[in-house]
Amino acid sequence: MFHSLSKRSSAAGLRSGFVAGDPRLVGHYAHLRSYGGCQVPLPVQAAAAALWRDEAHVEANRDRYRRKFDLAEEALAGRYGFYRPDGGFFLWLEVGHGEEAALRLWRDAAIRVLPGGYTARAAAGRPNPGEPYIRLAIVHDEATLSAAFERIRRVL
């Protein structure tokens, strides 16, 4: 399991997290990390420690994302294979061809999404499993997201 302040506390720039799991696998990861990791400056460690100790901001953050997914569900339920994920802040929509949809959304709606095919690849004679999807990061405020969801419906 990988766990970080990037997702837990919306603190991506701190680069603070941990890995837990089978000791053999974690041992391999620790070995790899010893070649490519760097020391974390003391002020960053102090800020990270304060965030790890506090759960109130985590609960508030989870509440905000629940409301954002409520907005997404209101606007997109029954369309594009919409489903409400158990966690996270990405929304995956099945749009037929992710790259074409991403270009259309950028050009016609000023919405930037990631084509799902950019997160996977074709292998062993099978097509790229991400190609029919787009990935939306629902990180903006609720008003911006509501407007974006309506533009997505209009353009797609």
DSSP file (Angstrom, degrees, kcal/mol; ACC not computed):
  #  RESIDUE AA STRUCTURE BP1 BP2  ACC     N-H-->O    O-->H-N    N-H-->O    O-->H-N    TCO  KAPPA ALPHA  PHI   PSI    X-CA   Y-CA   Z-CA
    1    1 A M              0   0    0      0, 0.0    19,-2.4     0, 0.0     2,-0.5   0.000 360.0 360.0 360.0 134.3    0.0    0.0    0.0
    2    2 A F  E     +A   19   0A   0     17,-0.2     2,-0.4    15,-0.0    17,-0.2  -0.927 360.0 178.3-106.8 134.6    1.2    3.5   -0.9
    3    3 A H  E     +A   18   0A   0     15,-2.5    15,-2.9    -2,-0.5     2,-0.3  -0.999   5.7 169.0-138.8 133.1   -0.1    6.3    1.2
    4    4 A S  E  >  -A   17   0A   0     -2,-0.4     4,-2.0    13,-0.3     3,-0.4  -0.949  47.3-119.6-144.0 161.7    0.9   10.0    0.8
    5    5 A L  H  > S+     0   0    0     11,-2.9     6,-2.0    -2,-0.3     4,-1.7   0.682 103.9  78.6 -71.3 -18.1    0.0   13.5    1.9
    6    6 A S  H  4 S+     0   0    0     10,-0.4     6,-0.4     4,-0.2     4,-0.3   0.947 112.0  18.5 -54.0 -50.2   -0.6   14.3   -1.8
    7    7 A K  H  4 S+     0   0    0     -3,-0.4    -2,-0.2     3,-0.2    -1,-0.2   0.885 127.3  51.5 -89.5 -44.3   -4.0   12.6   -1.7
    8    8 A R  H  < S+     0   0    0     -4,-2.0    -3,-0.2     1,-0.2    -2,-0.2   0.886 130.9  13.4 -61.8 -42.2   -4.7   12.5    2.1
    9    9 A S  S  < S-     0   0    0     -4,-1.7    -1,-0.2    -5,-0.2    -3,-0.2   0.269  98.8-113.8-122.5   8.4   -4.1   16.2    2.7
   10   10 A S  S    S+     0   0    0     -4,-0.3    -4,-0.2    -5,-0.3    -3,-0.2   0.917  77.1 130.3  53.8  44.9   -4.0   17.8   -0.8
   11   11 A A    >>  +     0   0    0     -6,-2.0     3,-1.4     1,-0.1     4,-0.6  -0.475  17.2 154.8-125.6  58.7   -0.3   18.5   -0.2
   12   12 A A  G >4  +     0   0    0     -6,-0.4     3,-0.9     1,-0.3    -6,-0.2   0.829  67.5  61.4 -59.9 -34.9    1.3   17.1   -3.3
   13   13 A G  G 34 S+     0   0    0      1,-0.2    -1,-0.3    -3,-0.1    -2,-0.0   0.703  92.3  65.8 -68.8 -19.1    4.4   19.4   -3.1
   14   14 A L  G <4 S-     0   0    0     -3,-1.4    -1,-0.2     2,-0.1    -2,-0.2   0.809  84.4-153.5 -74.3 -27.7    5.5   18.0    0.3
   15   15 A R    <<  +     0   0    0     -3,-0.9     2,-0.5    -4,-0.6    -3,-0.1   0.935  38.9 148.4  53.8  51.3    6.2   14.6   -1.2
   16   16 A S        +     0   0    0     -5,-0.3   -11,-2.9    32,-0.0   -10,-0.4  -0.968  13.3 114.8-118.3 129.3    5.7   12.8    2.1
   17   17 A G  E     -A    4   0A   0     -2,-0.5     2,-0.3   -13,-0.3   -13,-0.3  -0.949  42.6-126.1-168.4-173.7    4.3    9.3    2.3
   18   18 A F  E     -A    3   0A   0    -15,-2.9   -15,-2.5    -2,-0.3     2,-0.4  -0.978   7.7-138.6-149.1 162.3    4.9    5.7    3.3
   19   19 A V  E     +A    2   0A   0     -2,-0.3     2,-0.3   -17,-0.2   -17,-0.2  -0.977  22.8 178.1-121.5 134.3    4.8    2.2    1.9
   20   20 A A        +     0   0    0    -19,-2.4     2,-0.3    -2,-0.4    -2,-0.0  -0.984  27.6  82.6-135.3 147.8    3.5   -0.7    3.9
   21   21 A G  S    S+     0   0    0     -2,-0.3    -2,-0.0   -19,-0.0     5,-0.0  -0.995  74.7   6.5 159.4-159.0    3.0   -4.3    2.9
   22   22 A D     >  -     0   0    0     -2,-0.3     4,-2.8     1,-0.1     3,-0.3  -0.308  64.9-130.4 -54.1 127.4    4.8   -7.7    2.6
   23   23 A P  H  > S+     0   0    0      0, 0.0     4,-2.2     0, 0.0    -1,-0.1   0.821 105.5  54.4 -55.5 -33.5    8.3   -7.2    4.1
   24   24 A R  H  > S+     0   0    0      2,-0.2     4,-1.8     1,-0.2     5,-0.1   0.937 112.5  42.3 -66.7 -44.1    9.9   -8.8    1.0
   25   25 A L  H  > S+     0   0    0     -3,-0.3     4,-2.3     2,-0.2    -1,-0.2   0.924 115.4  48.8 -68.0 -43.3    8.2   -6.4   -1.4
   26   26 A V  H  X S+     0   0    0     -4,-2.8     4,-3.0     1,-0.2    -1,-0.2   0.874 107.9  56.7 -63.6 -35.9    8.8   -3.4    0.8
   27   27 A G  H  X S+     0   0    0     -4,-2.2     4,-2.1    -5,-0.3    -1,-0.2   0.908 107.3  47.6 -60.9 -41.9   12.5   -4.5    1.1
   28   28 A H  H  X S+     0   0    0     -4,-1.8     4,-2.4     2,-0.2    -2,-0.2   0.909 112.6  49.3 -64.3 -41.6   12.8   -4.4   -2.6
   29   29 A Y  H  X S+     0   0    0     -4,-2.3     4,-3.0     2,-0.2    -2,-0.2   0.923 109.7  51.2 -63.5 -43.5   11.2   -1.0   -2.7
   30   30 A A  H  X S+     0   0    0     -4,-3.0     4,-1.6     1,-0.2    -1,-0.2   0.893 109.8  50.8 -61.5 -39.1   13.5    0.3    0.0
   31   31 A H  H  X S+     0   0    0     -4,-2.1     4,-0.6     2,-0.2    -1,-0.2   0.945 112.7  45.1 -63.0 -47.8   16.5   -1.0   -1.9
   32   32 A L  H >X S+     0   0    0     -4,-2.4     3,-1.4     1,-0.2     4,-1.1   0.919 111.2  53.9 -60.3 -43.9   15.3    0.8   -5.1
   33   33 A R  H 3X S+     0   0    0     -4,-3.0     4,-2.7     1,-0.3    -1,-0.2   0.808  96.7  66.0 -63.0 -30.4   14.5    3.9   -3.1
   34   34 A S  H 3< S+     0   0    0     -4,-1.6    -1,-0.3     1,-0.2    -2,-0.2   0.744 105.1  45.1 -65.7 -20.9   18.1    4.0   -1.7
   35   35 A Y  H << S+     0   0    0     -3,-1.4    -1,-0.2    -4,-0.6    -2,-0.2   0.774 127.9  23.2 -89.4 -29.6   19.3    4.6   -5.3
   36   36 A G  H  < S+     0   0    0     -4,-1.1    -2,-0.2    -3,-0.1    -3,-0.2   0.480  98.1  98.3-119.7  -3.2   16.8    7.3   -6.3
   37   37 A G     <  -     0   0    0     -4,-2.7     2,-0.3    -5,-0.2    -4,-0.0  -0.368  52.1-154.0 -84.8 165.4   15.5    8.9   -3.2
   38   38 A C        -     0   0    0     -2,-0.1     2,-0.2     0, 0.0    -2,-0.1  -0.913  27.8 -90.4-133.3 163.5   16.7   12.1   -1.6
   39   39 A Q        -     0   0    0     -2,-0.3     0, 0.0     1,-0.1     0, 0.0  -0.476  37.3-127.8 -73.4 143.1   16.7   13.5    1.9
   40   40 A V        -     0   0    0     -2,-0.2     5,-0.1     1,-0.1    -1,-0.1  -0.812  28.9-113.5 -93.2 126.5   13.6   15.5    2.9
   41   41 A P     >  -     0   0    0      0, 0.0     4,-2.2     0, 0.0     3,-0.5  -0.230  24.5-115.7 -59.5 148.2   14.5   19.0    4.3
   42   42 A L  H  > S+     0   0    0      1,-0.2     4,-2.4     2,-0.2     5,-0.2   0.858 113.5  53.8 -56.9 -41.5   13.7   19.5    8.0
   43   43 A P  H  > S+     0   0    0      0, 0.0     4,-2.2     0, 0.0    -1,-0.2   0.891 110.3  48.5 -62.5 -35.3   11.1   22.2    7.5
   44   44 A V  H  > S+     0   0    0     -3,-0.5     4,-2.7     2,-0.2    -2,-0.2   0.901 110.2  51.5 -68.6 -40.5    9.2   19.9    5.1
   45   45 A Q  H  X S+     0   0    0     -4,-2.2     4,-2.6     2,-0.2    -1,-0.2   0.903 109.7  50.2 -61.1 -40.9    9.4   17.1    7.6
   46   46 A A  H  X S+     0   0    0     -4,-2.4     4,-2.0     2,-0.2    -2,-0.2   0.926 112.3  46.1 -64.6 -44.7    8.0   19.4   10.3
   47   47 A A  H  X S+     0   0    0     -4,-2.2     4,-1.9     1,-0.2    -2,-0.2   0.921 114.0  49.1 -63.4 -43.2    5.1   20.4    8.1
   48   48 A A  H  X S+     0   0    0     -4,-2.7     4,-2.7     1,-0.2    -2,-0.2   0.910 108.5  53.1 -63.1 -42.6    4.4   16.8    7.0
   49   49 A A  H  X S+     0   0    0     -4,-2.6     4,-1.7     1,-0.2    -1,-0.2   0.899 107.9  51.4 -60.8 -40.4    4.5   15.6   10.7
   50   50 A A  H  X S+     0   0    0     -4,-2.0     4,-0.9     1,-0.2    -1,-0.2   0.910 111.7  47.1 -63.4 -41.2    1.9   18.3   11.6
   51   51 A L  H >< S+     0   0    0     -4,-1.9     3,-0.6     1,-0.2    -2,-0.2   0.906 109.2  53.1 -66.9 -41.4   -0.4   17.1    8.7
   52   52 A W  H 3< S+     0   0    0     -4,-2.7    -1,-0.2     1,-0.2    -2,-0.2   0.833 108.9  51.2 -63.2 -31.0    0.0   13.4    9.6
   53   53 A R  H 3< S+     0   0    0     -4,-1.7     2,-0.5    -5,-0.2    -1,-0.2   0.721  98.8  77.8 -77.5 -20.6   -1.0   14.2   13.2
   54   54 A D    <<  +     0   0    0     -4,-0.9     4,-0.2    -3,-0.6    -1,-0.0  -0.792  43.0 168.7-100.8 125.3   -4.2   16.1   12.2
   55   55 A E     >  +     0   0    0     -2,-0.5     4,-2.3     2,-0.1     5,-0.2   0.630  66.8  78.1-101.5 -19.3   -7.3   14.2   11.1
   56   56 A A  H  > S+     0   0    0      1,-0.2     4,-2.2     2,-0.2     5,-0.2   0.913  95.7  46.8 -60.7 -44.1   -9.8   17.2   11.1
   57   57 A H  H  > S+     0   0    0      1,-0.2     4,-2.1     2,-0.2    -1,-0.2   0.823 110.0  55.5 -68.1 -28.2   -8.5   18.6    7.8
   58   58 A V  H  > S+     0   0    0      2,-0.2     4,-2.4    -4,-0.2    -2,-0.2   0.931 108.5  46.4 -68.2 -45.5   -8.7   15.1    6.3
   59   59 A E  H  X S+     0   0    0     -4,-2.3     4,-2.3     2,-0.2    -2,-0.2   0.906 112.5  50.3 -62.8 -41.7  -12.4   14.7    7.2
   60   60 A A  H  X S+     0   0    0     -4,-2.2     4,-2.1    -5,-0.2    -1,-0.2   0.902 110.8  50.0 -62.5 -40.4  -13.1   18.2    5.9
   61   61 A N  H  X S+     0   0    0     -4,-2.1     4,-2.1     2,-0.2    -2,-0.2   0.904 109.3  50.8 -64.4 -42.4  -11.3   17.3    2.6
   62   62 A R  H  X S+     0   0    0     -4,-2.4     4,-2.2     1,-0.2    -1,-0.2   0.896 108.8  52.2 -63.2 -39.8  -13.3   14.1    2.3
   63   63 A D  H  X S+     0   0    0     -4,-2.3     4,-2.1     2,-0.2    -1,-0.2   0.917 107.7  52.0 -61.3 -43.4  -16.6   16.0    2.8
   64   64 A R  H  X S+     0   0    0     -4,-2.1     4,-2.0     1,-0.2    -2,-0.2   0.919 111.1  47.1 -59.5 -43.2  -15.6   18.4    0.0
   65   65 A Y  H  X S+     0   0    0     -4,-2.1     4,-2.5     2,-0.2    -1,-0.2   0.844 106.9  56.7 -71.5 -32.0  -14.9   15.5   -2.4
   66   66 A R  H  X S+     0   0    0     -4,-2.2     4,-1.9     2,-0.2    -1,-0.2   0.937 109.4  46.8 -59.9 -44.2  -18.2   13.8   -1.5
   67   67 A R  H  X S+     0   0    0     -4,-2.1     4,-2.1     2,-0.2    -2,-0.2   0.888 110.6  52.4 -64.7 -38.5  -20.0   17.0   -2.5
   68   68 A K  H  X S+     0   0    0     -4,-2.0     4,-2.1     1,-0.2    -1,-0.2   0.903 110.2  47.4 -64.7 -40.5  -18.0   17.2   -5.7
   69   69 A F  H  X S+     0   0    0     -4,-2.5     4,-2.6     2,-0.2    -1,-0.2   0.824 107.1  58.0 -70.6 -29.3  -18.9   13.7   -6.6
   70   70 A D  H  X S+     0   0    0     -4,-1.9     4,-2.5     2,-0.2    -2,-0.2   0.934 107.7  47.2 -60.0 -45.1  -22.6   14.5   -5.8
   71   71 A L  H  X S+     0   0    0     -4,-2.1     4,-2.0     1,-0.2    -2,-0.2   0.917 112.1  49.7 -62.0 -43.7  -22.4   17.2   -8.4
   72   72 A A  H  X S+     0   0    0     -4,-2.1     4,-2.9     1,-0.2     5,-0.3   0.914 111.2  49.2 -61.2 -42.8  -20.8   14.9  -10.9
   73   73 A E  H  X S+     0   0    0     -4,-2.6     4,-2.0     1,-0.2    -2,-0.2   0.908 109.3  51.9 -65.8 -41.7  -23.4   12.3  -10.2
   74   74 A E  H  < S+     0   0    0     -4,-2.5    -1,-0.2     1,-0.2    -2,-0.2   0.901 120.1  34.8 -58.9 -41.0  -26.3   14.8  -10.7
   75   75 A A  H  < S+     0   0    0     -4,-2.0    -2,-0.2    -5,-0.2    -1,-0.2   0.815 131.3  25.3 -85.3 -31.8  -24.8   15.9  -14.0
   76   76 A L  H >< S+     0   0    0     -4,-2.9     3,-2.3    -5,-0.2     6,-0.4   0.464  76.4 130.5-120.7  -2.8  -23.4   12.7  -15.5
   77   77 A A  T 3< S+     0   0    0     -4,-2.0     3,-0.1    -5,-0.3     6,-0.1  -0.280  82.4  18.9 -56.0 136.5  -25.3    9.7  -14.0
   78   78 A G  T 3  S+     0   0    0      4,-0.3     2,-0.4     1,-0.2    -1,-0.3   0.461 110.8  97.5  82.0   0.9  -26.4    7.4  -16.7
   79   79 A R  S X  S-     0   0    0     -3,-2.3     3,-2.3     1,-0.1    -1,-0.2  -0.930  86.1  -1.9-122.8 146.3  -23.9    8.9  -19.2
   80   80 A Y  T 3  S-     0   0    0     -2,-0.4    14,-3.3     1,-0.3    -1,-0.1   0.742 121.0 -65.1  54.8  30.7  -20.5    7.8  -20.3
   81   81 A G  T 3  S-     0   0    0     12,-0.2    -1,-0.3     1,-0.2    11,-0.1   0.781  78.8-171.7  65.8  26.4  -20.4    4.8  -18.0
   82   82 A F    <   +     0   0    0     -3,-2.3     2,-0.3    -6,-0.4    -4,-0.3  -0.211  12.6 165.2 -54.3 135.4  -20.4    7.1  -15.0
   83   83 A Y        -     0   0    0      9,-0.3     9,-0.3    -6,-0.1    -6,-0.0  -0.976  39.3-116.0-146.5 151.3  -19.9    5.4  -11.6
   84   84 A R        -     0   0    0     -2,-0.3     7,-0.1     7,-0.1   -14,-0.0  -0.777  34.3-135.9 -88.9 116.2  -19.0    6.9   -8.3
   85   85 A P        -     0   0    0      0, 0.0     3,-0.1     0, 0.0   -16,-0.0  -0.280  14.1-121.4 -70.9 159.2  -15.6    5.6   -7.2
   86   86 A D  S    S-     0   0    0      1,-0.1     2,-0.3     0, 0.0    -2,-0.0   0.724  86.7 -18.0 -71.1 -21.7  -15.0    4.5   -3.6
   87   87 A G  S    S+     0   0    0      3,-0.1     3,-0.3   -22,-0.0    -1,-0.1  -0.963  92.1  66.4-167.2 178.9  -12.3    7.1   -3.1
   88   88 A G  S    S-     0   0    0     -2,-0.3   -81,-0.0     1,-0.2     3,-0.0  -0.367  72.7 -94.6  92.6-171.3   -9.9    9.5   -4.8
   89   89 A F  S    S+     0   0    0     -2,-0.1    49,-2.7   -21,-0.0     2,-0.4   0.121  84.2 101.0-136.1  21.3  -10.5   12.5   -6.9
   90   90 A F  E     -B  137   0B   0     -3,-0.3     2,-0.5    47,-0.2    47,-0.2  -0.864  50.9-158.9-106.9 145.2  -10.5   11.2  -10.5
   91   91 A L  E     -B  136   0B   0     45,-2.7    45,-3.2    -2,-0.4     2,-0.5  -0.990   7.3-154.7-121.0 127.3  -13.6   10.5  -12.5
   92   92 A W  E     -B  135   0B   0     -2,-0.5     2,-0.4    -9,-0.3    -9,-0.3  -0.899  11.1-172.0-106.0 126.8  -13.3    8.1  -15.5
   93   93 A L  E     -B  134   0B   0     41,-2.3    41,-1.9    -2,-0.5     2,-0.8  -0.965  22.1-134.7-121.1 134.9  -15.8    8.5  -18.3
   94   94 A E  E     +B  133   0B   0    -14,-3.3    39,-0.3    -2,-0.4   -12,-0.1  -0.783  36.3 160.0 -88.6 112.4  -16.2    6.1  -21.2
   95   95 A V        -     0   0    0     37,-2.8     2,-0.9    -2,-0.8    38,-0.2   0.289  55.5-108.6-120.0   7.1  -16.4    8.3  -24.3
   96   96 A G  S    S+     0   0    0     36,-1.2     2,-0.4   -16,-0.1    37,-0.1  -0.461 103.6  23.8  98.0 -62.7  -15.5    6.0  -27.2
   97   97 A H     >  -     0   0    0     -2,-0.9     4,-2.4    35,-0.2     5,-0.2  -0.890  69.4-160.6-140.8 106.8  -12.1    7.4  -28.0
   98   98 A G  H  > S+     0   0    0     33,-3.8     4,-2.6    -2,-0.4     5,-0.2   0.855  88.2  49.9 -59.4 -42.4  -10.4    9.3  -25.1
   99   99 A E  H  > S+     0   0    0     32,-0.4     4,-2.3     2,-0.2    -1,-0.2   0.924 112.4  47.0 -67.2 -42.7   -7.9   11.3  -27.1
  100  100 A E  H  > S+     0   0    0      1,-0.2     4,-2.3     2,-0.2    -2,-0.2   0.920 114.2  48.1 -63.0 -42.6  -10.5   12.6  -29.6
  101  101 A A  H  X S+     0   0    0     -4,-2.4     4,-2.8     2,-0.2    -2,-0.2   0.901 110.1  52.3 -64.6 -40.7  -12.8   13.5  -26.7
  102  102 A A  H  X S+     0   0    0     -4,-2.6     4,-2.2    -5,-0.2    -1,-0.2   0.916 111.0  46.9 -62.5 -42.9  -10.0   15.2  -24.8
  103  103 A L  H  X S+     0   0    0     -4,-2.3     4,-2.7     2,-0.2     5,-0.2   0.907 112.8  49.4 -65.2 -41.0   -9.2   17.3  -27.9
  104  104 A R  H  X S+     0   0    0     -4,-2.3     4,-3.1     1,-0.2     5,-0.4   0.913 111.4  48.9 -64.9 -42.6  -12.8   18.2  -28.4
  105  105 A L  H  X S+     0   0    0     -4,-2.8     6,-1.9     2,-0.2     4,-1.6   0.887 113.7  46.7 -65.2 -37.9  -13.3   19.2  -24.8
  106  106 A W  H  X S+     0   0    0     -4,-2.2     4,-0.9     4,-0.2    -2,-0.2   0.938 119.7  38.9 -67.4 -46.4  -10.2   21.4  -24.9
  107  107 A R  H  < S+     0   0    0     -4,-2.7    -2,-0.2    -5,-0.2    -3,-0.2   0.914 129.0  27.8 -71.3 -44.2  -11.2   23.0  -28.2
  108  108 A D  H  < S+     0   0    0     -4,-3.1    -3,-0.2    -5,-0.2    -2,-0.2   0.586 134.9  22.8-101.3 -11.6  -14.9   23.4  -27.7
  109  109 A A  H  < S-     0   0    0     -4,-1.6    -3,-0.2    -5,-0.4    -2,-0.1   0.408  91.3-121.8-135.9   0.2  -15.3   23.7  -23.9
  110  110 A A     <  +     0   0    0     -4,-0.9     2,-0.5    -5,-0.4    -4,-0.2   0.871  66.7 138.0  55.9  38.8  -12.0   24.9  -22.5
  111  111 A I        -     0   0    0     -6,-1.9     2,-0.6    -9,-0.1    -1,-0.2  -0.967  43.3-151.6-117.6 128.3  -11.8   21.7  -20.3
  112  112 A R        +     0   0    0     -2,-0.5     2,-0.3    -3,-0.1    -9,-0.1  -0.886  25.9 159.1-103.7 122.2   -8.6   19.9  -20.0
  113  113 A V        -     0   0    0     -2,-0.6    23,-0.2   -11,-0.2    -7,-0.1  -0.845  39.4-110.9-130.3 167.8   -8.8   16.1  -19.3
  114  114 A L  E     -C  135   0B   0     21,-2.2    21,-2.8    -2,-0.3     2,-0.2  -0.899  29.2-121.0-103.7 126.6   -6.4   13.3  -19.7
  115  115 A P  E >   -C  134   0B   0      0, 0.0     3,-1.9     0, 0.0    19,-0.3  -0.468  20.6-133.3 -60.7 132.2   -7.1   10.7  -22.4
  116  116 A G  G >  S+     0   0    0     17,-3.1     3,-2.0     1,-0.3    15,-0.3   0.809 102.1  67.8 -59.2 -30.8   -7.3    7.3  -20.6
  117  117 A G  G >  S+     0   0    0     13,-0.6     3,-0.8    16,-0.5    -1,-0.3   0.698  88.3  66.8 -63.7 -18.3   -5.0    5.7  -23.2
  118  118 A Y  G <  S+     0   0    0     -3,-1.9    -1,-0.3     1,-0.2    -2,-0.2   0.605  98.2  53.4 -76.7 -10.0   -2.2    7.8  -21.9
  119  119 A T  G <  S+     0   0    0     -3,-2.0     2,-0.2    -4,-0.2    -1,-0.2   0.404 117.8  24.4-103.8   1.3   -2.3    5.9  -18.6
  120  120 A A    <   -     0   0    0     -3,-0.8     2,-0.3    -4,-0.2     8,-0.1  -0.807  68.6-141.0-146.7-175.9   -2.0    2.4  -20.1
  121  121 A R        -     0   0    0     -2,-0.2     2,-0.2     6,-0.1    -3,-0.1  -0.991  27.0 -96.2-153.0 158.9   -0.7    0.7  -23.2
  122  122 A A        +     0   0    0     -2,-0.3     2,-0.3     6,-0.2     6,-0.2  -0.484  47.8 177.0 -71.1 145.6   -1.6   -2.1  -25.5
  123  123 A A  B >   +D  126   0C   0      3,-1.0     3,-2.4     4,-0.2    -2,-0.0  -0.993  50.3   3.6-154.4 146.1    0.1   -5.4  -24.7
  124  124 A A  T 3  S-     0   0    0     -2,-0.3    -1,-0.1     1,-0.3    -2,-0.0   0.840 128.8 -51.4  50.7  42.7    0.3   -9.0  -25.9
  125  125 A G  T 3  S+     0   0    0      1,-0.3    -1,-0.3    -3,-0.0    -3,-0.0   0.503 111.8 120.5  77.9   2.9   -2.0   -8.3  -28.8
  126  126 A R  B <   -D  123   0C   0     -3,-2.4    -3,-1.0     1,-0.1    -1,-0.3  -0.758  66.3-110.7 -99.1 148.0   -4.7   -6.7  -26.7
  127  127 A P        -     0   0    0      0, 0.0    -4,-0.2     0, 0.0    -6,-0.1  -0.249  46.4 -80.7 -70.4 164.4   -5.8   -3.1  -27.3
  128  128 A N    >   -     0   0    0      1,-0.2     3,-1.2    -6,-0.2    -6,-0.2  -0.533  39.2-149.3 -63.8 117.7   -5.0   -0.3  -24.8
  129  129 A P  T 3  S+     0   0    0      0, 0.0    -1,-0.2     0, 0.0   -12,-0.1   0.723  93.0  53.2 -67.7 -19.5   -7.6   -0.7  -22.1
  130  130 A G  T >  S+     0   0    0      1,-0.2     3,-2.1   -14,-0.2   -13,-0.6   0.587  80.1  96.1 -88.7  -9.8   -7.6    3.0  -21.3
  131  131 A E  T <  S+     0   0    0     -3,-1.2   -33,-3.8   -15,-0.3   -32,-0.4   0.813  80.6  51.3 -55.9 -37.5   -8.3    4.2  -24.9
  132  132 A P  T 3  S+     0   0    0      0, 0.0   -37,-2.8     0, 0.0   -36,-1.2   0.457 104.4  76.2 -80.9   5.4  -12.1    4.6  -24.7
  133  133 A Y  E <   -B   94   0B   0     -3,-2.1   -17,-3.1   -39,-0.3   -16,-0.5  -0.698  57.6-155.3-115.7 161.2  -11.9    6.7  -21.5
  134  134 A I  E     -BC  93 115B   0    -41,-1.9   -41,-2.3   -19,-0.3     2,-0.5  -0.958  18.1-140.7-123.3 151.7  -11.0   10.2  -20.3
  135  135 A R  E     -BC  92 114B   0    -21,-2.8   -21,-2.2    -2,-0.3     2,-0.4  -0.961  14.7-165.6-115.2 123.5   -9.9   11.0  -16.8
  136  136 A L  E     -B   91   0B   0    -45,-3.2   -45,-2.7    -2,-0.5     2,-0.7  -0.902  12.9-146.3-106.9 133.2  -11.2   14.1  -15.0
  137  137 A A  E     -B   90   0B   0     -2,-0.4     2,-1.4   -47,-0.2     3,-0.4  -0.890   8.8-157.4 -94.7 116.7   -9.5   15.5  -11.9
  138  138 A I        +     0   0    0    -49,-2.7   -70,-0.1    -2,-0.7   -48,-0.1  -0.419  51.6 124.0 -94.5  62.1  -12.4   17.0   -9.9
  139  139 A V        +     0   0    0     -2,-1.4    -1,-0.2   -71,-0.0     3,-0.1   0.503  43.4  93.2-100.5  -7.8  -10.1   19.3   -7.9
  140  140 A H  S    S-     0   0    0     -3,-0.4   -72,-0.0     1,-0.2     5,-0.0  -0.250  87.1 -78.4 -82.7 173.7  -11.7   22.7   -8.6
  141  141 A D     >  -     0   0    0      1,-0.1     4,-2.4     4,-0.0     5,-0.2  -0.217  47.7-103.3 -67.6 164.5  -14.3   24.5   -6.6
  142  142 A E  H  > S+     0   0    0      1,-0.2     4,-2.7     2,-0.2     5,-0.2   0.856 118.6  52.5 -62.7 -39.3  -18.0   23.3   -6.8
  143  143 A A  H  > S+     0   0    0      2,-0.2     4,-2.0     1,-0.2    -1,-0.2   0.924 111.5  46.9 -63.8 -43.3  -19.1   26.2   -9.1
  144  144 A T  H  > S+     0   0    0      1,-0.2     4,-2.3     2,-0.2    -2,-0.2   0.913 113.5  48.9 -64.0 -42.6  -16.3   25.6  -11.6
  145  145 A L  H  X S+     0   0    0     -4,-2.4     4,-3.0     2,-0.2     5,-0.2   0.911 108.2  53.2 -65.6 -42.3  -17.1   21.8  -11.6
  146  146 A S  H  X S+     0   0    0     -4,-2.7     4,-1.8     1,-0.2    -1,-0.2   0.933 112.1  45.3 -58.1 -45.9  -20.8   22.3  -12.1
  147  147 A A  H  X S+     0   0    0     -4,-2.0     4,-2.1     1,-0.2    -1,-0.2   0.901 113.3  50.7 -63.7 -40.6  -20.1   24.5  -15.1
  148  148 A A  H  X S+     0   0    0     -4,-2.3     4,-2.6     1,-0.2    -2,-0.2   0.911 107.6  52.2 -65.7 -42.1  -17.6   22.0  -16.4
  149  149 A F  H  X S+     0   0    0     -4,-3.0     4,-2.2     1,-0.2    -1,-0.2   0.893 109.8  49.7 -62.3 -38.5  -19.9   19.1  -16.1
  150  150 A E  H  X S+     0   0    0     -4,-1.8     4,-2.2    -5,-0.2    -1,-0.2   0.906 111.2  48.7 -66.2 -40.5  -22.6   20.9  -18.0
  151  151 A R  H  X S+     0   0    0     -4,-2.1     4,-2.8     2,-0.2     5,-0.3   0.876 108.6  54.4 -67.1 -36.0  -20.1   21.8  -20.8
  152  152 A I  H  X S+     0   0    0     -4,-2.6     4,-2.8     2,-0.2    -2,-0.2   0.946 109.4  47.4 -61.1 -46.9  -19.0   18.1  -20.9
  153  153 A R  H  < S+     0   0    0     -4,-2.2    -2,-0.2     1,-0.2    -1,-0.2   0.914 114.1  47.7 -59.4 -42.5  -22.5   17.0  -21.4
  154  154 A R  H  < S+     0   0    0     -4,-2.2    -2,-0.2     2,-0.2    -1,-0.2   0.920 117.9  39.3 -66.0 -44.6  -23.0   19.7  -24.2
  155  155 A V  H  <        0   0    0     -4,-2.8    -2,-0.2     1,-0.2    -1,-0.2   0.871 360.0 360.0 -78.7 -37.8  -19.8   18.9  -26.0
  156  156 A L     <        0   0    0     -4,-2.8    -1,-0.2    -5,-0.3    -2,-0.2   0.472 360.0 360.0 -88.9 360.0  -19.8   15.1  -25.7
